[in-house]
Amino acid sequence: MNWQLKNIRHDFDVAEGDVGVTVRLGRKWANRCTGHIVGVDLWECDKPHEGPCPLVEKIREDGEVIAEVTHCKYRGKAKVIGVWYGELHRLPPALLALEHEKSSRTLDGLRKSLKRGYGREIGDDEEVTAVIYYRTEVAD
Ligand SMILES: [Zn+2]
């Protein structure tokens, strides 16, 4: 089974067949991915969450619910090909340059994106994992 790799309020700016990097707080992804190749399903949502999407919109017709639409959008598949783990300010510039969100390819832009995703400022000395992946599929 693939892990779910979710972006909060941003898409994946990585073409099929190209390599991207995403930076996540803490060690969870480093532990998941060390020593073996991990497949991931790429998702995007407006809200951080695990499991079923809490942002469900009910589509009604004549007062009756005819469909439910969630905000989670499936964006395709990738294979994790490596991880780097350490303090945010030590993130290697070459990995920063591959950030999968274009606006996060500077440390300042990355800090803003992390704040958006985690709901608080992330300190330069906090430990993060950079997940390096090869994108195998882009979903429409
Ligand atoms: Zn969701």
Backbone and ligand atoms as CSV (ligand in chain L), in Angstrom:
chain,resi,resn,atom,element,x,y,z
A,1,MET,N,N,0.836,-1.204,0.000
A,1,MET,CA,C,0.000,0.000,0.000
A,1,MET,C,C,0.870,1.254,0.000
A,2,ASN,N,N,0.443,2.251,-0.768
A,2,ASN,CA,C,1.170,3.516,-0.813
A,2,ASN,C,C,0.810,4.391,0.389
A,3,TRP,N,N,1.800,5.164,0.870
A,3,TRP,CA,C,1.513,6.217,1.843
A,3,TRP,C,C,0.828,7.361,1.107
A,4,GLN,N,N,0.088,8.176,1.857
A,4,GLN,CA,C,-0.488,9.397,1.297
A,4,GLN,C,C,0.433,10.564,1.594
A,5,LEU,N,N,0.910,11.227,0.574
A,5,LEU,CA,C,1.712,12.436,0.769
A,5,LEU,C,C,0.831,13.617,0.416
A,6,LYS,N,N,0.507,14.434,1.429
A,6,LYS,CA,C,-0.488,15.481,1.212
A,6,LYS,C,C,0.138,16.869,1.253
A,7,ASN,N,N,-0.242,17.689,0.281
A,7,ASN,CA,C,0.134,19.104,0.296
A,7,ASN,C,C,-1.042,19.905,0.827
A,8,ILE,N,N,-0.755,20.884,1.673
A,8,ILE,CA,C,-1.801,21.752,2.181
A,8,ILE,C,C,-1.762,23.071,1.420
A,9,ARG,N,N,-2.824,23.349,0.730
A,9,ARG,CA,C,-2.989,24.599,-0.025
A,9,ARG,C,C,-1.871,24.869,-1.030
A,10,HIS,N,N,-1.305,23.828,-1.601
A,10,HIS,CA,C,-0.462,24.030,-2.782
A,10,HIS,C,C,-0.383,22.736,-3.586
A,11,ASP,N,N,-0.160,22.903,-4.879
A,11,ASP,CA,C,-0.100,21.758,-5.784
A,11,ASP,C,C,1.353,21.278,-5.907
A,12,PHE,N,N,1.553,20.283,-6.735
A,12,PHE,CA,C,2.879,19.710,-6.943
A,12,PHE,C,C,3.447,20.261,-8.255
A,13,ASP,N,N,4.455,21.137,-8.186
A,13,ASP,CA,C,5.039,21.719,-9.401
A,13,ASP,C,C,6.154,20.830,-9.950
A,14,VAL,N,N,5.846,19.568,-10.149
A,14,VAL,CA,C,6.849,18.617,-10.641
A,14,VAL,C,C,6.213,17.822,-11.779
A,15,ALA,N,N,6.869,17.828,-12.938
A,15,ALA,CA,C,6.330,17.118,-14.098
A,15,ALA,C,C,6.539,15.615,-13.949
A,16,GLU,N,N,5.730,14.846,-14.663
A,16,GLU,CA,C,5.930,13.401,-14.689
A,16,GLU,C,C,7.335,13.108,-15.199
A,17,GLY,N,N,8.054,12.225,-14.513
A,17,GLY,CA,C,9.408,11.884,-14.912
A,17,GLY,C,C,10.468,12.790,-14.312
A,18,ASP,N,N,10.043,13.818,-13.575
A,18,ASP,CA,C,11.021,14.715,-12.956
A,18,ASP,C,C,11.114,14.432,-11.447
A,19,VAL,N,N,12.086,15.077,-10.794
A,19,VAL,CA,C,12.342,14.861,-9.377
A,19,VAL,C,C,11.969,16.113,-8.592
A,20,GLY,N,N,11.312,15.938,-7.458
A,20,GLY,CA,C,10.943,17.052,-6.594
A,20,GLY,C,C,11.290,16.756,-5.150
A,21,VAL,N,N,11.260,17.788,-4.332
A,21,VAL,CA,C,11.564,17.662,-2.908
A,21,VAL,C,C,10.440,18.312,-2.114
A,22,THR,N,N,10.025,17.666,-1.022
A,22,THR,CA,C,9.093,18.305,-0.115
A,22,THR,C,C,9.648,18.239,1.296
A,23,VAL,N,N,9.500,19.329,2.045
A,23,VAL,CA,C,10.069,19.411,3.393
A,23,VAL,C,C,8.954,19.251,4.419
A,24,ARG,N,N,9.117,18.287,5.337
A,24,ARG,CA,C,8.101,17.983,6.339
A,24,ARG,C,C,8.690,18.082,7.732
A,25,LEU,N,N,7.884,18.548,8.672
A,25,LEU,CA,C,8.349,18.714,10.050
A,25,LEU,C,C,8.595,17.347,10.690
A,26,GLY,N,N,9.700,17.254,11.437
A,26,GLY,CA,C,9.977,16.045,12.212
A,26,GLY,C,C,10.562,14.906,11.399
A,27,ARG,N,N,10.521,13.697,12.009
A,27,ARG,CA,C,11.273,12.572,11.496
A,27,ARG,C,C,10.390,11.497,10.852
A,28,LYS,N,N,9.060,11.687,10.870
A,28,LYS,CA,C,8.143,10.637,10.426
A,28,LYS,C,C,8.504,10.091,9.040
A,29,TRP,N,N,8.730,11.014,8.106
A,29,TRP,CA,C,8.993,10.563,6.732
A,29,TRP,C,C,10.367,9.943,6.586
A,30,ALA,N,N,11.316,10.398,7.390
A,30,ALA,CA,C,12.648,9.777,7.355
A,30,ALA,C,C,12.553,8.335,7.830
A,31,ASN,N,N,11.762,8.107,8.888
A,31,ASN,CA,C,11.598,6.748,9.404
A,31,ASN,C,C,10.876,5.856,8.395
A,32,ARG,N,N,9.880,6.407,7.718
A,32,ARG,CA,C,9.125,5.626,6.752
A,32,ARG,C,C,9.970,5.189,5.572
A,33,CYS,N,N,10.887,6.052,5.181
A,33,CYS,CA,C,11.501,5.890,3.859
A,33,CYS,C,C,12.935,5.394,3.884
A,34,THR,N,N,13.550,5.256,5.047
A,34,THR,CA,C,14.956,4.872,5.078
A,34,THR,C,C,15.119,3.402,4.703
A,35,GLY,N,N,15.985,3.131,3.749
A,35,GLY,CA,C,16.370,1.752,3.466
A,35,GLY,C,C,15.523,1.029,2.449
A,36,HIS,N,N,14.393,1.618,2.013
A,36,HIS,CA,C,13.634,0.958,0.965
A,36,HIS,C,C,12.877,1.995,0.148
A,37,ILE,N,N,12.484,1.601,-1.046
A,37,ILE,CA,C,11.756,2.513,-1.924
A,37,ILE,C,C,10.282,2.499,-1.555
A,38,VAL,N,N,9.749,3.687,-1.350
A,38,VAL,CA,C,8.359,3.813,-0.913
A,38,VAL,C,C,7.545,4.495,-2.015
A,39,GLY,N,N,6.428,3.898,-2.345
A,39,GLY,CA,C,5.507,4.541,-3.287
A,39,GLY,C,C,4.565,5.452,-2.524
A,40,VAL,N,N,4.240,6.604,-3.094
A,40,VAL,CA,C,3.297,7.507,-2.431
A,40,VAL,C,C,2.212,7.945,-3.409
A,41,ASP,N,N,1.001,8.145,-2.880
A,41,ASP,CA,C,-0.080,8.792,-3.619
A,41,ASP,C,C,-0.051,10.263,-3.252
A,42,LEU,N,N,-0.093,11.128,-4.253
A,42,LEU,CA,C,-0.007,12.571,-4.012
A,42,LEU,C,C,-1.414,13.166,-3.903
A,43,TRP,N,N,-1.641,13.899,-2.816
A,43,TRP,CA,C,-2.935,14.531,-2.579
A,43,TRP,C,C,-2.731,15.982,-2.215
A,44,GLU,N,N,-3.758,16.785,-2.483
A,44,GLU,CA,C,-3.727,18.191,-2.112
A,44,GLU,C,C,-5.039,18.531,-1.423
A,45,CYS,N,N,-4.965,19.303,-0.330
A,45,CYS,CA,C,-6.178,19.698,0.385
A,45,CYS,C,C,-5.989,21.094,0.973
A,46,ASP,N,N,-7.094,21.722,1.363
A,46,ASP,CA,C,-7.035,23.038,1.995
A,46,ASP,C,C,-6.778,22.937,3.482
A,47,LYS,N,N,-6.896,21.728,4.046
A,47,LYS,CA,C,-6.837,21.576,5.492
A,47,LYS,C,C,-5.932,20.394,5.836
A,48,PRO,N,N,-5.053,20.554,6.838
A,48,PRO,CA,C,-4.235,19.410,7.253
A,48,PRO,C,C,-5.119,18.373,7.946
A,49,HIS,N,N,-4.994,17.126,7.549
A,49,HIS,CA,C,-5.747,16.067,8.240
A,49,HIS,C,C,-5.226,14.702,7.838
A,50,GLU,N,N,-5.517,13.694,8.676
A,50,GLU,CA,C,-5.285,12.289,8.322
A,50,GLU,C,C,-6.653,11.685,8.033
A,51,GLY,N,N,-6.701,10.602,7.331
A,51,GLY,CA,C,-7.961,9.898,7.090
A,51,GLY,C,C,-8.912,10.667,6.192
A,52,PRO,N,N,-10.225,10.392,6.336
A,52,PRO,CA,C,-11.204,10.997,5.441
A,52,PRO,C,C,-11.200,12.522,5.533
A,53,CYS,N,N,-11.466,13.177,4.402
A,53,CYS,CA,C,-11.427,14.638,4.347
A,53,CYS,C,C,-12.585,15.243,5.140
A,54,PRO,N,N,-12.293,16.180,6.069
A,54,PRO,CA,C,-13.368,16.814,6.834
A,54,PRO,C,C,-14.081,17.918,6.047
A,55,LEU,N,N,-13.510,18.335,4.915
A,55,LEU,CA,C,-14.120,19.423,4.133
A,55,LEU,C,C,-15.039,18.824,3.076
A,56,VAL,N,N,-16.222,18.455,3.492
A,56,VAL,CA,C,-17.172,17.835,2.565
A,56,VAL,C,C,-18.252,18.849,2.209
A,57,GLU,N,N,-18.454,18.986,0.921
A,57,GLU,CA,C,-19.485,19.908,0.448
A,57,GLU,C,C,-20.644,19.065,-0.079
A,58,LYS,N,N,-21.839,19.327,0.438
A,58,LYS,CA,C,-23.012,18.572,-0.014
A,58,LYS,C,C,-23.659,19.290,-1.195
A,59,ILE,N,N,-23.805,18.598,-2.289
A,59,ILE,CA,C,-24.466,19.156,-3.475
A,59,ILE,C,C,-25.949,18.770,-3.399
A,60,ARG,N,N,-26.802,19.801,-3.387
A,60,ARG,CA,C,-28.242,19.530,-3.232
A,60,ARG,C,C,-29.027,19.853,-4.494
A,61,GLU,N,N,-30.100,19.101,-4.697
A,61,GLU,CA,C,-31.036,19.386,-5.769
A,61,GLU,C,C,-32.430,19.254,-5.169
A,62,ASP,N,N,-33.200,20.312,-5.242
A,62,ASP,CA,C,-34.534,20.338,-4.619
A,62,ASP,C,C,-34.464,19.923,-3.148
A,63,GLY,N,N,-33.445,20.415,-2.472
A,63,GLY,CA,C,-33.319,20.147,-1.049
A,63,GLY,C,C,-32.747,18.777,-0.698
A,64,GLU,N,N,-32.521,17.943,-1.690
A,64,GLU,CA,C,-31.986,16.609,-1.412
A,64,GLU,C,C,-30.506,16.535,-1.767
A,65,VAL,N,N,-29.743,15.866,-0.925
A,65,VAL,CA,C,-28.317,15.712,-1.188
A,65,VAL,C,C,-28.124,14.692,-2.305
A,66,ILE,N,N,-27.548,15.140,-3.437
A,66,ILE,CA,C,-27.359,14.204,-4.560
A,66,ILE,C,C,-25.892,13.795,-4.717
A,67,ALA,N,N,-24.995,14.549,-4.072
A,67,ALA,CA,C,-23.577,14.180,-4.154
A,67,ALA,C,C,-22.804,14.851,-3.032
A,68,GLU,N,N,-21.664,14.258,-2.663
A,68,GLU,CA,C,-20.771,14.879,-1.690
A,68,GLU,C,C,-19.405,15.033,-2.340
A,69,VAL,N,N,-18.885,16.248,-2.268
A,69,VAL,CA,C,-17.591,16.522,-2.883
A,69,VAL,C,C,-16.605,16.877,-1.776
A,70,THR,N,N,-15.462,16.194,-1.734
A,70,THR,CA,C,-14.459,16.538,-0.730
A,70,THR,C,C,-13.411,17.458,-1.355
A,71,HIS,N,N,-12.699,18.198,-0.523
A,71,HIS,CA,C,-11.670,19.103,-1.014
A,71,HIS,C,C,-10.389,18.378,-1.392
A,72,CYS,N,N,-10.168,17.187,-0.852
A,72,CYS,CA,C,-8.958,16.437,-1.182
A,72,CYS,C,C,-8.931,16.118,-2.669
A,73,LYS,N,N,-7.817,16.494,-3.318
A,73,LYS,CA,C,-7.691,16.209,-4.744
A,73,LYS,C,C,-6.521,15.260,-4.980
A,74,TYR,N,N,-6.777,14.196,-5.694
A,74,TYR,CA,C,-5.739,13.232,-6.038
A,74,TYR,C,C,-4.868,13.815,-7.141
A,75,ARG,N,N,-3.540,13.826,-6.953
A,75,ARG,CA,C,-2.643,14.468,-7.908
A,75,ARG,C,C,-1.689,13.517,-8.621
A,76,GLY,N,N,-1.763,12.217,-8.290
A,76,GLY,CA,C,-0.910,11.275,-9.004
A,76,GLY,C,C,-0.049,10.449,-8.075
A,77,LYS,N,N,1.031,9.907,-8.607
A,77,LYS,CA,C,1.879,8.999,-7.838
A,77,LYS,C,C,3.350,9.388,-7.939
A,78,ALA,N,N,4.124,8.938,-6.946
A,78,ALA,CA,C,5.568,9.174,-6.943
A,78,ALA,C,C,6.264,8.051,-6.198
A,79,LYS,N,N,7.573,7.941,-6.426
A,79,LYS,CA,C,8.392,7.014,-5.643
A,79,LYS,C,C,9.424,7.830,-4.880
A,80,VAL,N,N,9.495,7.603,-3.574
A,80,VAL,CA,C,10.488,8.297,-2.757
A,80,VAL,C,C,11.853,7.668,-3.029
A,81,ILE,N,N,12.828,8.497,-3.433
A,81,ILE,CA,C,14.145,7.953,-3.783
A,81,ILE,C,C,15.208,8.353,-2.773
A,82,GLY,N,N,14.816,9.128,-1.755
A,82,GLY,CA,C,15.788,9.469,-0.728
A,82,GLY,C,C,15.205,10.421,0.289
A,83,VAL,N,N,15.859,10.515,1.441
A,83,VAL,CA,C,15.451,11.482,2.456
A,83,VAL,C,C,16.692,12.141,3.039
A,84,TRP,N,N,16.540,13.398,3.422
A,84,TRP,CA,C,17.567,14.106,4.176
A,84,TRP,C,C,16.895,14.562,5.462
A,85,TYR,N,N,17.617,14.431,6.584
A,85,TYR,CA,C,17.027,14.777,7.862
A,85,TYR,C,C,17.958,15.705,8.623
A,86,GLY,N,N,17.435,16.803,9.167
A,86,GLY,CA,C,18.284,17.703,9.945
A,86,GLY,C,C,17.560,18.998,10.277
A,87,GLU,N,N,18.317,19.951,10.831
A,87,GLU,CA,C,17.721,21.237,11.189
A,87,GLU,C,C,17.396,22.032,9.924
A,88,LEU,N,N,16.280,22.760,9.991
A,88,LEU,CA,C,15.787,23.476,8.805
A,88,LEU,C,C,16.865,24.339,8.157
A,89,HIS,N,N,17.641,25.072,8.981
A,89,HIS,CA,C,18.611,26.006,8.383
A,89,HIS,C,C,19.798,25.295,7.742
A,90,ARG,N,N,19.919,23.971,7.959
A,90,ARG,CA,C,20.999,23.217,7.323
A,90,ARG,C,C,20.555,22.490,6.051
A,91,LEU,N,N,19.317,22.712,5.650
A,91,LEU,CA,C,18.818,22.067,4.433
A,91,LEU,C,C,19.748,22.385,3.261
A,92,PRO,N,N,20.289,21.364,2.589
A,92,PRO,CA,C,21.230,21.624,1.492
A,92,PRO,C,C,20.569,22.465,0.385
A,93,PRO,N,N,21.269,23.505,-0.103
A,93,PRO,CA,C,20.714,24.372,-1.149
A,93,PRO,C,C,20.261,23.600,-2.388
A,94,ALA,N,N,20.939,22.525,-2.724
A,94,ALA,CA,C,20.558,21.753,-3.919
A,94,ALA,C,C,19.189,21.120,-3.731
A,95,LEU,N,N,18.853,20.729,-2.493
A,95,LEU,CA,C,17.524,20.168,-2.234
A,95,LEU,C,C,16.470,21.271,-2.233
A,96,LEU,N,N,16.829,22.417,-1.640
A,96,LEU,CA,C,15.909,23.564,-1.637
A,96,LEU,C,C,15.541,23.952,-3.080
A,97,ALA,N,N,16.527,23.877,-3.970
A,97,ALA,CA,C,16.303,24.255,-5.368
A,97,ALA,C,C,15.321,23.323,-6.070
A,98,LEU,N,N,15.161,22.116,-5.525
A,98,LEU,CA,C,14.241,21.138,-6.128
A,98,LEU,C,C,12.879,21.141,-5.442
A,99,GLU,N,N,12.642,22.085,-4.520
A,99,GLU,CA,C,11.363,22.120,-3.794
A,99,GLU,C,C,10.196,22.008,-4.781
A,100,HIS,N,N,9.225,21.197,-4.450
A,100,HIS,CA,C,8.160,20.928,-5.422
A,100,HIS,C,C,7.113,22.041,-5.490
A,101,GLU,N,N,7.217,23.007,-4.612
A,101,GLU,CA,C,6.362,24.192,-4.722
A,101,GLU,C,C,7.278,25.341,-5.129
A,102,LYS,N,N,7.030,25.916,-6.303
A,102,LYS,CA,C,7.968,26.912,-6.848
A,102,LYS,C,C,8.272,28.033,-5.849
A,103,SER,N,N,7.233,28.496,-5.131
A,103,SER,CA,C,7.427,29.630,-4.216
A,103,SER,C,C,8.245,29.242,-2.979
A,104,SER,N,N,8.538,27.942,-2.801
A,104,SER,CA,C,9.311,27.489,-1.630
A,104,SER,C,C,10.767,27.198,-1.974
A,105,ARG,N,N,11.247,27.690,-3.110
A,105,ARG,CA,C,12.633,27.405,-3.493
A,105,ARG,C,C,13.620,28.401,-2.898
A,106,THR,N,N,13.148,29.250,-1.982
A,106,THR,CA,C,14.027,30.051,-1.132
A,106,THR,C,C,13.670,29.696,0.306
A,107,LEU,N,N,14.607,29.898,1.238
A,107,LEU,CA,C,14.353,29.534,2.637
A,107,LEU,C,C,13.175,30.343,3.184
A,108,ASP,N,N,13.090,31.599,2.744
A,108,ASP,CA,C,12.007,32.452,3.202
A,108,ASP,C,C,10.646,31.940,2.713
A,109,GLY,N,N,10.581,31.578,1.443
A,109,GLY,CA,C,9.352,31.044,0.873
A,109,GLY,C,C,8.974,29.727,1.529
A,110,LEU,N,N,9.975,28.886,1.802
A,110,LEU,CA,C,9.725,27.599,2.449
A,110,LEU,C,C,9.160,27.797,3.855
A,111,ARG,N,N,9.730,28.751,4.607
A,111,ARG,CA,C,9.223,29.031,5.958
A,111,ARG,C,C,7.743,29.418,5.903
A,112,LYS,N,N,7.379,30.248,4.924
A,112,LYS,CA,C,5.972,30.673,4.792
A,112,LYS,C,C,5.072,29.485,4.495
A,113,SER,N,N,5.541,28.594,3.638
A,113,SER,CA,C,4.747,27.430,3.261
A,113,SER,C,C,4.586,26.475,4.448
A,114,LEU,N,N,5.657,26.281,5.210
A,114,LEU,CA,C,5.588,25.419,6.402
A,114,LEU,C,C,4.597,25.996,7.408
A,115,LYS,N,N,4.626,27.319,7.547
A,115,LYS,CA,C,3.696,27.972,8.478
A,115,LYS,C,C,2.250,27.740,8.041
A,116,ARG,N,N,2.011,27.819,6.731
A,116,ARG,CA,C,0.678,27.574,6.189
A,116,ARG,C,C,0.235,26.133,6.469
A,117,GLY,N,N,1.144,25.194,6.293
A,117,GLY,CA,C,0.801,23.782,6.448
A,117,GLY,C,C,0.655,23.334,7.883
A,118,TYR,N,N,1.500,23.886,8.782
A,118,TYR,CA,C,1.508,23.409,10.176
A,118,TYR,C,C,0.816,24.375,11.134
A,119,GLY,N,N,0.418,25.550,10.631
A,119,GLY,CA,C,-0.345,26.475,11.466
A,119,GLY,C,C,0.471,27.221,12.496
A,120,ARG,N,N,1.804,27.191,12.357
A,120,ARG,CA,C,2.664,27.953,13.274
A,120,ARG,C,C,4.030,28.173,12.623
A,121,GLU,N,N,4.802,29.126,13.181
A,121,GLU,CA,C,6.169,29.350,12.695
A,121,GLU,C,C,7.021,28.118,12.983
A,122,ILE,N,N,7.848,27.727,12.035
A,122,ILE,CA,C,8.793,26.631,12.264
A,122,ILE,C,C,10.175,27.263,12.432
A,123,GLY,N,N,10.820,26.996,13.568
A,123,GLY,CA,C,12.117,27.592,13.863
A,123,GLY,C,C,13.223,27.016,12.996
A,124,ASP,N,N,14.267,27.820,12.767
A,124,ASP,CA,C,15.388,27.372,11.937
A,124,ASP,C,C,16.097,26.156,12.509
A,125,ASP,N,N,16.030,25.974,13.850
A,125,ASP,CA,C,16.736,24.839,14.453
A,125,ASP,C,C,15.815,23.628,14.654
A,126,GLU,N,N,14.586,23.717,14.160
A,126,GLU,CA,C,13.699,22.549,14.274
A,126,GLU,C,C,14.077,21.504,13.224
A,127,GLU,N,N,13.841,20.237,13.584
A,127,GLU,CA,C,14.239,19.153,12.692
A,127,GLU,C,C,13.163,18.880,11.654
A,128,VAL,N,N,13.600,18.767,10.440
A,128,VAL,CA,C,12.690,18.509,9.318
A,128,VAL,C,C,13.249,17.361,8.473
A,129,THR,N,N,12.367,16.796,7.674
A,129,THR,CA,C,12.780,15.786,6.709
A,129,THR,C,C,12.495,16.308,5.309
A,130,ALA,N,N,13.512,16.265,4.450
A,130,ALA,CA,C,13.303,16.574,3.037
A,130,ALA,C,C,13.089,15.245,2.320
A,131,VAL,N,N,11.919,15.085,1.726
A,131,VAL,CA,C,11.577,13.848,1.010
A,131,VAL,C,C,11.838,14.081,-0.476
A,132,ILE,N,N,12.734,13.285,-1.040
A,132,ILE,CA,C,13.096,13.439,-2.453
A,132,ILE,C,C,12.352,12.349,-3.238
A,133,TYR,N,N,11.585,12.772,-4.216
A,133,TYR,CA,C,10.779,11.771,-4.927
A,133,TYR,C,C,10.850,11.937,-6.436
A,134,TYR,N,N,10.572,10.831,-7.105
A,134,TYR,CA,C,10.514,10.769,-8.552
A,134,TYR,C,C,9.035,10.630,-8.923
A,135,ARG,N,N,8.511,11.605,-9.680
A,135,ARG,CA,C,7.073,11.583,-9.968
A,135,ARG,C,C,6.767,10.648,-11.129
A,136,THR,N,N,5.948,9.652,-10.862
A,136,THR,CA,C,5.665,8.623,-11.864
A,136,THR,C,C,4.336,8.835,-12.563
A,137,GLU,N,N,3.469,9.687,-11.997
A,137,GLU,CA,C,2.152,9.877,-12.606
A,137,GLU,C,C,1.602,11.243,-12.228
A,138,VAL,N,N,0.988,11.923,-13.184
A,138,VAL,CA,C,0.290,13.169,-12.915
A,138,VAL,C,C,-1.186,12.925,-13.179
A,139,ALA,N,N,-2.027,13.144,-12.187
A,139,ALA,CA,C,-3.472,12.979,-12.364
A,139,ALA,C,C,-4.085,14.292,-12.798
A,140,ASP,N,N,-5.079,14.231,-13.640
A,140,ASP,CA,C,-5.754,15.456,-14.107
A,140,ASP,C,C,-6.618,16.038,-13.003
L,1,ZN,ZN,ZN,-8.963,16.864,2.667
